[in-house]
Amino acid sequence: MRYIVIYDIPDDRIRMKIADICLDYGLDRVQYSAFLGKLTRGQQKEMVKKLRRQLGKREGKILVIPIDAGAWQERVEIIQEEEE
């Protein structure tokens, strides 16, 4: 299943570690604090444990949102490339 991971973490060091965890699971960065990719249920559970452990008691919010196939098919992408 596809997942979107988005987060708002004020501590730069922790924010970078959260991004590294997302990258370690093969997720693609789609915005500065947003990642998207496919994970098995087992991978998702494992990743969430690592994210929780990394955030610990520090201030922050992390959302891991599943996207089923139907919702993915209905997505709208607007991409504007810079003209040369």
HTML snippet that shows the backbone in 3Dmol.js (N, CA, C, O; Angstrom):
<script src="https://3Dmol.org/build/3Dmol-min.js"></script>
<div id="view" style="width:600px;height:400px;position:relative"></div>
<script>
const pdb = `
ATOM      1  N   MET A   1       0.836  -1.168   0.000  1.00  0.00           N
ATOM      2  CA  MET A   1       0.000   0.000   0.000  1.00  0.00           C
ATOM      3  C   MET A   1       0.888   1.241   0.000  1.00  0.00           C
ATOM      4  O   MET A   1       2.003   1.225   0.522  1.00  0.00           O
ATOM      5  N   ARG A   2       0.378   2.304  -0.589  1.00  0.00           N
ATOM      6  CA  ARG A   2       1.114   3.568  -0.566  1.00  0.00           C
ATOM      7  C   ARG A   2       0.827   4.307   0.736  1.00  0.00           C
ATOM      8  O   ARG A   2      -0.252   4.200   1.318  1.00  0.00           O
ATOM      9  N   TYR A   3       1.834   5.060   1.168  1.00  0.00           N
ATOM     10  CA  TYR A   3       1.705   5.871   2.371  1.00  0.00           C
ATOM     11  C   TYR A   3       2.279   7.252   2.108  1.00  0.00           C
ATOM     12  O   TYR A   3       3.250   7.419   1.370  1.00  0.00           O
ATOM     13  N   ILE A   4       1.654   8.227   2.731  1.00  0.00           N
ATOM     14  CA  ILE A   4       2.214   9.575   2.799  1.00  0.00           C
ATOM     15  C   ILE A   4       2.657   9.776   4.236  1.00  0.00           C
ATOM     16  O   ILE A   4       1.906   9.493   5.169  1.00  0.00           O
ATOM     17  N   VAL A   5       3.864  10.259   4.412  1.00  0.00           N
ATOM     18  CA  VAL A   5       4.368  10.614   5.735  1.00  0.00           C
ATOM     19  C   VAL A   5       4.618  12.117   5.709  1.00  0.00           C
ATOM     20  O   VAL A   5       5.393  12.619   4.894  1.00  0.00           O
ATOM     21  N   ILE A   6       3.950  12.824   6.613  1.00  0.00           N
ATOM     22  CA  ILE A   6       4.172  14.264   6.725  1.00  0.00           C
ATOM     23  C   ILE A   6       4.462  14.577   8.186  1.00  0.00           C
ATOM     24  O   ILE A   6       3.965  13.908   9.092  1.00  0.00           O
ATOM     25  N   TYR A   7       5.269  15.596   8.397  1.00  0.00           N
ATOM     26  CA  TYR A   7       5.645  15.908   9.771  1.00  0.00           C
ATOM     27  C   TYR A   7       5.941  17.389   9.937  1.00  0.00           C
ATOM     28  O   TYR A   7       6.286  18.099   8.993  1.00  0.00           O
ATOM     29  N   ASP A   8       5.788  17.823  11.187  1.00  0.00           N
ATOM     30  CA  ASP A   8       6.116  19.186  11.588  1.00  0.00           C
ATOM     31  C   ASP A   8       6.905  19.060  12.885  1.00  0.00           C
ATOM     32  O   ASP A   8       6.345  18.808  13.952  1.00  0.00           O
ATOM     33  N   ILE A   9       8.209  19.241  12.769  1.00  0.00           N
ATOM     34  CA  ILE A   9       9.114  19.054  13.903  1.00  0.00           C
ATOM     35  C   ILE A   9      10.047  20.263  13.968  1.00  0.00           C
ATOM     36  O   ILE A   9      10.805  20.501  13.028  1.00  0.00           O
ATOM     37  N   PRO A  10      10.006  21.025  15.054  1.00  0.00           N
ATOM     38  CA  PRO A  10      10.819  22.240  15.137  1.00  0.00           C
ATOM     39  C   PRO A  10      12.327  21.998  15.261  1.00  0.00           C
ATOM     40  O   PRO A  10      13.116  22.828  14.810  1.00  0.00           O
ATOM     41  N   ASP A  11      12.737  20.891  15.856  1.00  0.00           N
ATOM     42  CA  ASP A  11      14.163  20.605  16.063  1.00  0.00           C
ATOM     43  C   ASP A  11      14.795  20.121  14.754  1.00  0.00           C
ATOM     44  O   ASP A  11      14.432  19.063  14.240  1.00  0.00           O
ATOM     45  N   ASP A  12      15.734  20.894  14.223  1.00  0.00           N
ATOM     46  CA  ASP A  12      16.368  20.570  12.934  1.00  0.00           C
ATOM     47  C   ASP A  12      17.007  19.183  12.933  1.00  0.00           C
ATOM     48  O   ASP A  12      16.862  18.430  11.970  1.00  0.00           O
ATOM     49  N   ARG A  13      17.711  18.846  14.007  1.00  0.00           N
ATOM     50  CA  ARG A  13      18.423  17.570  14.068  1.00  0.00           C
ATOM     51  C   ARG A  13      17.446  16.399  14.017  1.00  0.00           C
ATOM     52  O   ARG A  13      17.660  15.437  13.279  1.00  0.00           O
ATOM     53  N   ILE A  14      16.381  16.483  14.796  1.00  0.00           N
ATOM     54  CA  ILE A  14      15.383  15.401  14.814  1.00  0.00           C
ATOM     55  C   ILE A  14      14.655  15.344  13.473  1.00  0.00           C
ATOM     56  O   ILE A  14      14.392  14.257  12.958  1.00  0.00           O
ATOM     57  N   ARG A  15      14.333  16.489  12.911  1.00  0.00           N
ATOM     58  CA  ARG A  15      13.652  16.535  11.609  1.00  0.00           C
ATOM     59  C   ARG A  15      14.485  15.833  10.538  1.00  0.00           C
ATOM     60  O   ARG A  15      13.945  15.098   9.711  1.00  0.00           O
ATOM     61  N   MET A  16      15.797  16.059  10.554  1.00  0.00           N
ATOM     62  CA  MET A  16      16.665  15.401   9.574  1.00  0.00           C
ATOM     63  C   MET A  16      16.706  13.890   9.798  1.00  0.00           C
ATOM     64  O   MET A  16      16.755  13.124   8.836  1.00  0.00           O
ATOM     65  N   LYS A  17      16.685  13.459  11.050  1.00  0.00           N
ATOM     66  CA  LYS A  17      16.698  12.023  11.339  1.00  0.00           C
ATOM     67  C   LYS A  17      15.391  11.363  10.901  1.00  0.00           C
ATOM     68  O   LYS A  17      15.396  10.229  10.422  1.00  0.00           O
ATOM     69  N   ILE A  18      14.278  12.067  11.065  1.00  0.00           N
ATOM     70  CA  ILE A  18      12.989  11.548  10.603  1.00  0.00           C
ATOM     71  C   ILE A  18      13.025  11.389   9.080  1.00  0.00           C
ATOM     72  O   ILE A  18      12.572  10.375   8.548  1.00  0.00           O
ATOM     73  N   ALA A  19      13.562  12.389   8.384  1.00  0.00           N
ATOM     74  CA  ALA A  19      13.692  12.306   6.924  1.00  0.00           C
ATOM     75  C   ALA A  19      14.563  11.116   6.534  1.00  0.00           C
ATOM     76  O   ALA A  19      14.248  10.400   5.583  1.00  0.00           O
ATOM     77  N   ASP A  20      15.650  10.904   7.259  1.00  0.00           N
ATOM     78  CA  ASP A  20      16.538   9.773   6.959  1.00  0.00           C
ATOM     79  C   ASP A  20      15.811   8.440   7.109  1.00  0.00           C
ATOM     80  O   ASP A  20      16.022   7.528   6.309  1.00  0.00           O
ATOM     81  N   ILE A  21      14.964   8.318   8.120  1.00  0.00           N
ATOM     82  CA  ILE A  21      14.197   7.081   8.301  1.00  0.00           C
ATOM     83  C   ILE A  21      13.287   6.866   7.096  1.00  0.00           C
ATOM     84  O   ILE A  21      13.207   5.756   6.569  1.00  0.00           O
ATOM     85  N   CYS A  22      12.606   7.911   6.662  1.00  0.00           N
ATOM     86  CA  CYS A  22      11.728   7.791   5.487  1.00  0.00           C
ATOM     87  C   CYS A  22      12.516   7.352   4.258  1.00  0.00           C
ATOM     88  O   CYS A  22      12.076   6.485   3.503  1.00  0.00           O
ATOM     89  N   LEU A  23      13.674   7.952   4.069  1.00  0.00           N
ATOM     90  CA  LEU A  23      14.517   7.585   2.919  1.00  0.00           C
ATOM     91  C   LEU A  23      15.011   6.144   3.043  1.00  0.00           C
ATOM     92  O   LEU A  23      15.100   5.432   2.043  1.00  0.00           O
ATOM     93  N   ASP A  24      15.333   5.712   4.265  1.00  0.00           N
ATOM     94  CA  ASP A  24      15.792   4.337   4.487  1.00  0.00           C
ATOM     95  C   ASP A  24      14.731   3.317   4.063  1.00  0.00           C
ATOM     96  O   ASP A  24      15.067   2.195   3.682  1.00  0.00           O
ATOM     97  N   TYR A  25      13.459   3.701   4.128  1.00  0.00           N
ATOM     98  CA  TYR A  25      12.377   2.800   3.728  1.00  0.00           C
ATOM     99  C   TYR A  25      11.974   2.989   2.265  1.00  0.00           C
ATOM    100  O   TYR A  25      10.958   2.457   1.819  1.00  0.00           O
ATOM    101  N   GLY A  26      12.780   3.748   1.530  1.00  0.00           N
ATOM    102  CA  GLY A  26      12.543   3.884   0.098  1.00  0.00           C
ATOM    103  C   GLY A  26      11.461   4.879  -0.275  1.00  0.00           C
ATOM    104  O   GLY A  26      11.016   4.904  -1.422  1.00  0.00           O
ATOM    105  N   LEU A  27      11.029   5.702   0.678  1.00  0.00           N
ATOM    106  CA  LEU A  27      10.018   6.704   0.356  1.00  0.00           C
ATOM    107  C   LEU A  27      10.664   7.853  -0.405  1.00  0.00           C
ATOM    108  O   LEU A  27      11.842   8.154  -0.208  1.00  0.00           O
ATOM    109  N   ASP A  28       9.898   8.485  -1.264  1.00  0.00           N
ATOM    110  CA  ASP A  28      10.377   9.610  -2.059  1.00  0.00           C
ATOM    111  C   ASP A  28       9.923  10.918  -1.431  1.00  0.00           C
ATOM    112  O   ASP A  28       8.771  11.056  -1.020  1.00  0.00           O
ATOM    113  N   ARG A  29      10.840  11.874  -1.360  1.00  0.00           N
ATOM    114  CA  ARG A  29      10.489  13.188  -0.829  1.00  0.00           C
ATOM    115  C   ARG A  29       9.656  13.914  -1.880  1.00  0.00           C
ATOM    116  O   ARG A  29      10.083  14.067  -3.024  1.00  0.00           O
ATOM    117  N   VAL A  30       8.460  14.363  -1.484  1.00  0.00           N
ATOM    118  CA  VAL A  30       7.590  15.107  -2.401  1.00  0.00           C
ATOM    119  C   VAL A  30       7.473  16.575  -1.995  1.00  0.00           C
ATOM    120  O   VAL A  30       7.110  17.418  -2.815  1.00  0.00           O
ATOM    121  N   GLN A  31       7.770  16.875  -0.774  1.00  0.00           N
ATOM    122  CA  GLN A  31       7.878  18.225  -0.240  1.00  0.00           C
ATOM    123  C   GLN A  31       8.961  18.166   0.828  1.00  0.00           C
ATOM    124  O   GLN A  31       9.461  17.088   1.147  1.00  0.00           O
ATOM    125  N   TYR A  32       9.326  19.319   1.383  1.00  0.00           N
ATOM    126  CA  TYR A  32      10.418  19.318   2.359  1.00  0.00           C
ATOM    127  C   TYR A  32      10.142  18.370   3.527  1.00  0.00           C
ATOM    128  O   TYR A  32      11.042  17.646   3.951  1.00  0.00           O
ATOM    129  N   SER A  33       8.934  18.360   4.045  1.00  0.00           N
ATOM    130  CA  SER A  33       8.592  17.491   5.169  1.00  0.00           C
ATOM    131  C   SER A  33       7.471  16.515   4.811  1.00  0.00           C
ATOM    132  O   SER A  33       6.588  16.237   5.622  1.00  0.00           O
ATOM    133  N   ALA A  34       7.524  16.005   3.592  1.00  0.00           N
ATOM    134  CA  ALA A  34       6.508  15.057   3.136  1.00  0.00           C
ATOM    135  C   ALA A  34       7.151  14.007   2.237  1.00  0.00           C
ATOM    136  O   ALA A  34       7.923  14.326   1.333  1.00  0.00           O
ATOM    137  N   PHE A  35       6.814  12.743   2.509  1.00  0.00           N
ATOM    138  CA  PHE A  35       7.345  11.625   1.743  1.00  0.00           C
ATOM    139  C   PHE A  35       6.201  10.745   1.275  1.00  0.00           C
ATOM    140  O   PHE A  35       5.135  10.713   1.890  1.00  0.00           O
ATOM    141  N   LEU A  36       6.428  10.034   0.183  1.00  0.00           N
ATOM    142  CA  LEU A  36       5.417   9.164  -0.403  1.00  0.00           C
ATOM    143  C   LEU A  36       6.090   7.897  -0.893  1.00  0.00           C
ATOM    144  O   LEU A  36       7.196   7.942  -1.432  1.00  0.00           O
ATOM    145  N   GLY A  37       5.424   6.763  -0.708  1.00  0.00           N
ATOM    146  CA  GLY A  37       5.966   5.528  -1.248  1.00  0.00           C
ATOM    147  C   GLY A  37       5.170   4.316  -0.822  1.00  0.00           C
ATOM    148  O   GLY A  37       4.232   4.405  -0.029  1.00  0.00           O
ATOM    149  N   LYS A  38       5.572   3.173  -1.373  1.00  0.00           N
ATOM    150  CA  LYS A  38       4.914   1.905  -1.066  1.00  0.00           C
ATOM    151  C   LYS A  38       5.647   1.207   0.068  1.00  0.00           C
ATOM    152  O   LYS A  38       6.877   1.164   0.112  1.00  0.00           O
ATOM    153  N   LEU A  39       4.854   0.662   0.983  1.00  0.00           N
ATOM    154  CA  LEU A  39       5.382  -0.124   2.098  1.00  0.00           C
ATOM    155  C   LEU A  39       4.470  -1.312   2.327  1.00  0.00           C
ATOM    156  O   LEU A  39       3.262  -1.227   2.104  1.00  0.00           O
ATOM    157  N   THR A  40       5.041  -2.414   2.769  1.00  0.00           N
ATOM    158  CA  THR A  40       4.210  -3.511   3.245  1.00  0.00           C
ATOM    159  C   THR A  40       3.685  -3.118   4.628  1.00  0.00           C
ATOM    160  O   THR A  40       4.175  -2.167   5.238  1.00  0.00           O
ATOM    161  N   ARG A  41       2.704  -3.844   5.106  1.00  0.00           N
ATOM    162  CA  ARG A  41       2.165  -3.559   6.443  1.00  0.00           C
ATOM    163  C   ARG A  41       3.261  -3.721   7.492  1.00  0.00           C
ATOM    164  O   ARG A  41       3.340  -2.934   8.435  1.00  0.00           O
ATOM    165  N   GLY A  42       4.104  -4.734   7.331  1.00  0.00           N
ATOM    166  CA  GLY A  42       5.204  -4.959   8.260  1.00  0.00           C
ATOM    167  C   GLY A  42       6.210  -3.818   8.249  1.00  0.00           C
ATOM    168  O   GLY A  42       6.666  -3.374   9.303  1.00  0.00           O
ATOM    169  N   GLN A  43       6.555  -3.343   7.055  1.00  0.00           N
ATOM    170  CA  GLN A  43       7.474  -2.219   6.946  1.00  0.00           C
ATOM    171  C   GLN A  43       6.886  -0.965   7.589  1.00  0.00           C
ATOM    172  O   GLN A  43       7.584  -0.208   8.264  1.00  0.00           O
ATOM    173  N   GLN A  44       5.584  -0.760   7.364  1.00  0.00           N
ATOM    174  CA  GLN A  44       4.925   0.421   7.931  1.00  0.00           C
ATOM    175  C   GLN A  44       4.990   0.379   9.459  1.00  0.00           C
ATOM    176  O   GLN A  44       5.318   1.384  10.091  1.00  0.00           O
ATOM    177  N   LYS A  45       4.685  -0.761  10.050  1.00  0.00           N
ATOM    178  CA  LYS A  45       4.723  -0.893  11.505  1.00  0.00           C
ATOM    179  C   LYS A  45       6.133  -0.662  12.048  1.00  0.00           C
ATOM    180  O   LYS A  45       6.326   0.031  13.046  1.00  0.00           O
ATOM    181  N   GLU A  46       7.105  -1.254  11.373  1.00  0.00           N
ATOM    182  CA  GLU A  46       8.500  -1.103  11.788  1.00  0.00           C
ATOM    183  C   GLU A  46       8.942   0.355  11.688  1.00  0.00           C
ATOM    184  O   GLU A  46       9.589   0.873  12.599  1.00  0.00           O
ATOM    185  N   MET A  47       8.594   1.017  10.583  1.00  0.00           N
ATOM    186  CA  MET A  47       8.969   2.407  10.383  1.00  0.00           C
ATOM    187  C   MET A  47       8.328   3.301  11.442  1.00  0.00           C
ATOM    188  O   MET A  47       8.982   4.199  11.972  1.00  0.00           O
ATOM    189  N   VAL A  48       7.051   3.062  11.755  1.00  0.00           N
ATOM    190  CA  VAL A  48       6.360   3.859  12.768  1.00  0.00           C
ATOM    191  C   VAL A  48       7.057   3.724  14.126  1.00  0.00           C
ATOM    192  O   VAL A  48       7.186   4.709  14.853  1.00  0.00           O
ATOM    193  N   LYS A  49       7.502   2.524  14.470  1.00  0.00           N
ATOM    194  CA  LYS A  49       8.240   2.332  15.727  1.00  0.00           C
ATOM    195  C   LYS A  49       9.509   3.177  15.742  1.00  0.00           C
ATOM    196  O   LYS A  49       9.830   3.814  16.745  1.00  0.00           O
ATOM    197  N   LYS A  50      10.224   3.176  14.625  1.00  0.00           N
ATOM    198  CA  LYS A  50      11.459   3.963  14.545  1.00  0.00           C
ATOM    199  C   LYS A  50      11.160   5.462  14.622  1.00  0.00           C
ATOM    200  O   LYS A  50      11.886   6.212  15.274  1.00  0.00           O
ATOM    201  N   LEU A  51      10.091   5.892  13.955  1.00  0.00           N
ATOM    202  CA  LEU A  51       9.717   7.311  14.001  1.00  0.00           C
ATOM    203  C   LEU A  51       9.355   7.728  15.428  1.00  0.00           C
ATOM    204  O   LEU A  51       9.779   8.784  15.897  1.00  0.00           O
ATOM    205  N   ARG A  52       8.572   6.895  16.112  1.00  0.00           N
ATOM    206  CA  ARG A  52       8.193   7.181  17.507  1.00  0.00           C
ATOM    207  C   ARG A  52       9.423   7.279  18.403  1.00  0.00           C
ATOM    208  O   ARG A  52       9.560   8.198  19.211  1.00  0.00           O
ATOM    209  N   ARG A  53      10.309   6.309  18.233  1.00  0.00           N
ATOM    210  CA  ARG A  53      11.525   6.279  19.050  1.00  0.00           C
ATOM    211  C   ARG A  53      12.386   7.514  18.791  1.00  0.00           C
ATOM    212  O   ARG A  53      12.934   8.099  19.726  1.00  0.00           O
ATOM    213  N   GLN A  54      12.502   7.906  17.535  1.00  0.00           N
ATOM    214  CA  GLN A  54      13.331   9.060  17.197  1.00  0.00           C
ATOM    215  C   GLN A  54      12.739  10.359  17.747  1.00  0.00           C
ATOM    216  O   GLN A  54      13.475  11.207  18.252  1.00  0.00           O
ATOM    217  N   LEU A  55      11.428  10.519  17.655  1.00  0.00           N
ATOM    218  CA  LEU A  55      10.793  11.738  18.170  1.00  0.00           C
ATOM    219  C   LEU A  55      10.836  11.751  19.698  1.00  0.00           C
ATOM    220  O   LEU A  55      11.049  12.795  20.316  1.00  0.00           O
ATOM    221  N   GLY A  56      10.631  10.585  20.291  1.00  0.00           N
ATOM    222  CA  GLY A  56      10.692  10.497  21.744  1.00  0.00           C
ATOM    223  C   GLY A  56       9.693  11.438  22.397  1.00  0.00           C
ATOM    224  O   GLY A  56       8.531  11.490  21.994  1.00  0.00           O
ATOM    225  N   LYS A  57      10.137  12.177  23.397  1.00  0.00           N
ATOM    226  CA  LYS A  57       9.272  13.108  24.124  1.00  0.00           C
ATOM    227  C   LYS A  57       9.395  14.530  23.582  1.00  0.00           C
ATOM    228  O   LYS A  57       8.858  15.472  24.166  1.00  0.00           O
ATOM    229  N   ARG A  58      10.098  14.681  22.474  1.00  0.00           N
ATOM    230  CA  ARG A  58      10.299  16.016  21.906  1.00  0.00           C
ATOM    231  C   ARG A  58       9.038  16.502  21.203  1.00  0.00           C
ATOM    232  O   ARG A  58       8.184  15.710  20.805  1.00  0.00           O
ATOM    233  N   GLU A  59       8.942  17.803  21.061  1.00  0.00           N
ATOM    234  CA  GLU A  59       7.803  18.411  20.377  1.00  0.00           C
ATOM    235  C   GLU A  59       7.803  18.013  18.906  1.00  0.00           C
ATOM    236  O   GLU A  59       8.851  17.978  18.261  1.00  0.00           O
ATOM    237  N   GLY A  60       6.621  17.714  18.384  1.00  0.00           N
ATOM    238  CA  GLY A  60       6.513  17.405  16.964  1.00  0.00           C
ATOM    239  C   GLY A  60       5.255  16.616  16.657  1.00  0.00           C
ATOM    240  O   GLY A  60       4.573  16.109  17.547  1.00  0.00           O
ATOM    241  N   LYS A  61       4.977  16.532  15.384  1.00  0.00           N
ATOM    242  CA  LYS A  61       3.811  15.786  14.908  1.00  0.00           C
ATOM    243  C   LYS A  61       4.215  15.048  13.642  1.00  0.00           C
ATOM    244  O   LYS A  61       4.797  15.630  12.726  1.00  0.00           O
ATOM    245  N   ILE A  62       3.897  13.752  13.601  1.00  0.00           N
ATOM    246  CA  ILE A  62       4.176  12.923  12.429  1.00  0.00           C
ATOM    247  C   ILE A  62       2.881  12.221  12.047  1.00  0.00           C
ATOM    248  O   ILE A  62       2.235  11.608  12.896  1.00  0.00           O
ATOM    249  N   LEU A  63       2.503  12.305  10.794  1.00  0.00           N
ATOM    250  CA  LEU A  63       1.331  11.601  10.285  1.00  0.00           C
ATOM    251  C   LEU A  63       1.786  10.573   9.251  1.00  0.00           C
ATOM    252  O   LEU A  63       2.541  10.896   8.333  1.00  0.00           O
ATOM    253  N   VAL A  64       1.325   9.350   9.405  1.00  0.00           N
ATOM    254  CA  VAL A  64       1.574   8.292   8.428  1.00  0.00           C
ATOM    255  C   VAL A  64       0.199   7.907   7.895  1.00  0.00           C
ATOM    256  O   VAL A  64      -0.600   7.290   8.601  1.00  0.00           O
ATOM    257  N   ILE A  65      -0.070   8.275   6.644  1.00  0.00           N
ATOM    258  CA  ILE A  65      -1.416   8.166   6.084  1.00  0.00           C
ATOM    259  C   ILE A  65      -1.432   7.122   4.966  1.00  0.00           C
ATOM    260  O   ILE A  65      -0.719   7.268   3.973  1.00  0.00           O
ATOM    261  N   PRO A  66      -2.242   6.065   5.122  1.00  0.00           N
ATOM    262  CA  PRO A  66      -2.359   5.080   4.045  1.00  0.00           C
ATOM    263  C   PRO A  66      -3.222   5.620   2.910  1.00  0.00           C
ATOM    264  O   PRO A  66      -4.176   6.366   3.133  1.00  0.00           O
ATOM    265  N   ILE A  67      -2.867   5.228   1.688  1.00  0.00           N
ATOM    266  CA  ILE A  67      -3.637   5.627   0.507  1.00  0.00           C
ATOM    267  C   ILE A  67      -3.991   4.355  -0.252  1.00  0.00           C
ATOM    268  O   ILE A  67      -3.117   3.688  -0.806  1.00  0.00           O
ATOM    269  N   ASP A  68      -5.275   4.026  -0.273  1.00  0.00           N
ATOM    270  CA  ASP A  68      -5.667   2.816  -0.992  1.00  0.00           C
ATOM    271  C   ASP A  68      -5.639   3.061  -2.501  1.00  0.00           C
ATOM    272  O   ASP A  68      -5.515   4.200  -2.953  1.00  0.00           O
ATOM    273  N   ALA A  69      -5.755   1.993  -3.262  1.00  0.00           N
ATOM    274  CA  ALA A  69      -5.630   2.076  -4.725  1.00  0.00           C
ATOM    275  C   ALA A  69      -6.671   3.012  -5.331  1.00  0.00           C
ATOM    276  O   ALA A  69      -6.366   3.746  -6.271  1.00  0.00           O
ATOM    277  N   GLY A  70      -7.887   2.995  -4.809  1.00  0.00           N
ATOM    278  CA  GLY A  70      -8.931   3.866  -5.345  1.00  0.00           C
ATOM    279  C   GLY A  70      -8.611   5.338  -5.142  1.00  0.00           C
ATOM    280  O   GLY A  70      -8.764   6.149  -6.056  1.00  0.00           O
ATOM    281  N   ALA A  71      -8.167   5.676  -3.945  1.00  0.00           N
ATOM    282  CA  ALA A  71      -7.803   7.068  -3.667  1.00  0.00           C
ATOM    283  C   ALA A  71      -6.602   7.488  -4.519  1.00  0.00           C
ATOM    284  O   ALA A  71      -6.550   8.618  -5.004  1.00  0.00           O
ATOM    285  N   TRP A  72      -5.650   6.589  -4.698  1.00  0.00           N
ATOM    286  CA  TRP A  72      -4.468   6.899  -5.512  1.00  0.00           C
ATOM    287  C   TRP A  72      -4.873   7.192  -6.954  1.00  0.00           C
ATOM    288  O   TRP A  72      -4.337   8.107  -7.579  1.00  0.00           O
ATOM    289  N   GLN A  73      -5.820   6.416  -7.481  1.00  0.00           N
ATOM    290  CA  GLN A  73      -6.274   6.622  -8.857  1.00  0.00           C
ATOM    291  C   GLN A  73      -6.958   7.970  -9.034  1.00  0.00           C
ATOM    292  O   GLN A  73      -6.948   8.527 -10.131  1.00  0.00           O
ATOM    293  N   GLU A  74      -7.545   8.496  -7.981  1.00  0.00           N
ATOM    294  CA  GLU A  74      -8.261   9.771  -8.066  1.00  0.00           C
ATOM    295  C   GLU A  74      -7.390  10.977  -7.739  1.00  0.00           C
ATOM    296  O   GLU A  74      -7.882  12.105  -7.712  1.00  0.00           O
ATOM    297  N   ARG A  75      -6.113  10.755  -7.493  1.00  0.00           N
ATOM    298  CA  ARG A  75      -5.234  11.875  -7.151  1.00  0.00           C
ATOM    299  C   ARG A  75      -5.138  12.857  -8.315  1.00  0.00           C
ATOM    300  O   ARG A  75      -5.343  12.490  -9.472  1.00  0.00           O
ATOM    301  N   VAL A  76      -4.835  14.066  -8.001  1.00  0.00           N
ATOM    302  CA  VAL A  76      -4.610  15.115  -9.002  1.00  0.00           C
ATOM    303  C   VAL A  76      -3.217  15.663  -8.754  1.00  0.00           C
ATOM    304  O   VAL A  76      -2.892  16.062  -7.636  1.00  0.00           O
ATOM    305  N   GLU A  77      -2.406  15.683  -9.776  1.00  0.00           N
ATOM    306  CA  GLU A  77      -1.060  16.236  -9.669  1.00  0.00           C
ATOM    307  C   GLU A  77      -0.986  17.478 -10.551  1.00  0.00           C
ATOM    308  O   GLU A  77      -1.339  17.441 -11.730  1.00  0.00           O
ATOM    309  N   ILE A  78      -0.530  18.556  -9.971  1.00  0.00           N
ATOM    310  CA  ILE A  78      -0.296  19.787 -10.725  1.00  0.00           C
ATOM    311  C   ILE A  78       1.185  20.093 -10.578  1.00  0.00           C
ATOM    312  O   ILE A  78       1.660  20.407  -9.486  1.00  0.00           O
ATOM    313  N   ILE A  79       1.906  20.000 -11.679  1.00  0.00           N
ATOM    314  CA  ILE A  79       3.345  20.214 -11.652  1.00  0.00           C
ATOM    315  C   ILE A  79       3.673  21.281 -12.680  1.00  0.00           C
ATOM    316  O   ILE A  79       3.384  21.136 -13.868  1.00  0.00           O
ATOM    317  N   GLN A  80       4.273  22.337 -12.208  1.00  0.00           N
ATOM    318  CA  GLN A  80       4.676  23.427 -13.109  1.00  0.00           C
ATOM    319  C   GLN A  80       6.193  23.508 -13.084  1.00  0.00           C
ATOM    320  O   GLN A  80       6.791  23.830 -12.058  1.00  0.00           O
ATOM    321  N   GLU A  81       6.793  23.220 -14.192  1.00  0.00           N
ATOM    322  CA  GLU A  81       8.256  23.304 -14.317  1.00  0.00           C
ATOM    323  C   GLU A  81       8.640  24.718 -14.711  1.00  0.00           C
ATOM    324  O   GLU A  81       7.897  25.402 -15.414  1.00  0.00           O
ATOM    325  N   GLU A  82       9.792  25.144 -14.259  1.00  0.00           N
ATOM    326  CA  GLU A  82      10.298  26.462 -14.609  1.00  0.00           C
ATOM    327  C   GLU A  82      10.674  26.475 -16.085  1.00  0.00           C
ATOM    328  O   GLU A  82      11.349  25.572 -16.578  1.00  0.00           O
ATOM    329  N   GLU A  83      10.228  27.507 -16.776  1.00  0.00           N
ATOM    330  CA  GLU A  83      10.573  27.622 -18.193  1.00  0.00           C
ATOM    331  C   GLU A  83      11.978  28.142 -18.358  1.00  0.00           C
ATOM    332  O   GLU A  83      12.451  28.966 -17.576  1.00  0.00           O
ATOM    333  N   GLU A  84      12.641  27.648 -19.389  1.00  0.00           N
ATOM    334  CA  GLU A  84      14.032  28.087 -19.634  1.00  0.00           C
ATOM    335  C   GLU A  84      14.072  29.252 -20.575  1.00  0.00           C
ATOM    336  O   GLU A  84      15.151  29.751 -20.894  1.00  0.00           O
TER     337      GLU A  84
END
`;
const viewer = $3Dmol.createViewer("view");
viewer.addModel(pdb, "pdb");
viewer.setStyle({}, {cartoon: {color: "spectrum"}});
viewer.zoomTo();
viewer.render();
</script>
